[in-house]
């Protein structure tokens, strides 16, 4: 059994956005990066709610 490292333990949305960012160019990449940023911000809010 192998446990995921924090950098490997990502949600499906982050995984899809990462793949899209790698293949995207200019404007598409900026849009994908923005989506990734929003997703990470939302995830941090959820973690904060759970841990407090």
Residue, then its C-alpha position, 0 to 999 in steps of 0.5 A: x500500500x502506498x499513500x499519496x504525498x500531498x502534491x500527488x493527492x489532488x482532486x479531479x478538477x485540479x488534475x484535469x486543469x493541470x493536464x489542460x494547462x500543459x497543452x494550452x497556449x496563451x489565452x487558454x492557459x491563462x483561463x486554466x490557471x485562473x480556474x486552478x487558482x479558484x479551485x485551490x482557494x475553494x479547497x483551502x476554505x473547505x479545509x479551514x471549515x473542517x479543521x476549525 
